[in-house]
Amino acid sequence: MSKSQVLSTSQEPVTLHLDLPIHPPYDVCDAYDAIPMQNLPITTGVTLGWKVSRMQFVDGLGKDVHFDCPNIVFAGGQNETNQSVSFYVVAAFYDANDRLLSCQTSEHSVHPWERFDVPGLWSRFPFSISEIAKVSLRITISGPCTDLILPHPSRTLPKNANRRESKREWNRANQVVGIHGWQHWNPGNGELLYATEPLTKQNRLRFRLERKQNQGFHYLALVQSLDPIRGDKKWDNLIQYVLYDGSGRICHGGSCMGMGNHGEYRSLVPILPEILGKESLSIEYVVWEGPSGTL
């Protein structure tokens, strides 16, 4: 990932790309209130921050589990116009080695005289928050923004533009195993966009990305499948993925919270058609598997 930067790619809508180092909290309790990262050049008084939200899930055995999940927040701003302002935000968190930890995409319309907010922009990360070291953001704003300040475009390309393809297993505590992968990718035409081979030696999890369309909107469906011979439902799995454009900048991402084997997970946020229309994309993913209750 590149040094901290803000990049404007168009006038309307405005797209900002930010690669920012963030300092994890010394104690998770310190992160329940938003930690400011930078004044966002949208409108006067809008601050971009990140925080930790305590979330409840159900594991593969039907038991409740709680995890601290990172999420992005906008604070201090208000839409003082007579028209709605729409946000399309992709946020991915990385560790100090630039490995993907979690990602989510969200969209939201702020109506006149409402506060700026992007709900649902949290991502499940069932490990120590102290691992988080960086965040990469794509923020697309449509609609009238007052006092808009457009920074000069950066001439430097992110490291992902020339990144080498890689794939390796990632073993963690509590019998959690996983895989981290990164590769160049051409989605092409048709429904099936991407498919993996078996990922881990222990559980042989696979997943694929499929193109879906509903009422004119394009979506990604992340379909997971376990080894049918094992048929063991007492394992949880967690899939996180990020898509990068040809220049290596983040353009979409999400996660699949597959406790047991819940089959298809369809993103609730549409993917912009121009993203899937590109011939040169890259995908980074991290997949974890572990006993029920660990993920």
Secondary structure, 3 states (H helix, E strand, C coil): CCCCCEEECCCCCEEEEEEEECCCCCCHHHHCCCEEEEECCCCCCCEEEEEEEEEEEECCCCCEEEEEEEEEEEECCECCCCCCEEEEEEEEEECCCCCEEEEEEEEEEECCCCECCCCCCECCCCCCHHHCCEEEEEEEEECCCCCCCCCCCCCCCCHHHHCCCEEEECCCCCCCEEEEEEEEECCCCCCEEEECCCCCCCCCCEEEEEEEEECCEEEEEEEEECCCCCCCCCEEEEEEEEEECCCCCEEEEEEEEEECCCCEEECCCCCCHHHHCCCCEEEEEEEEEEECCCC
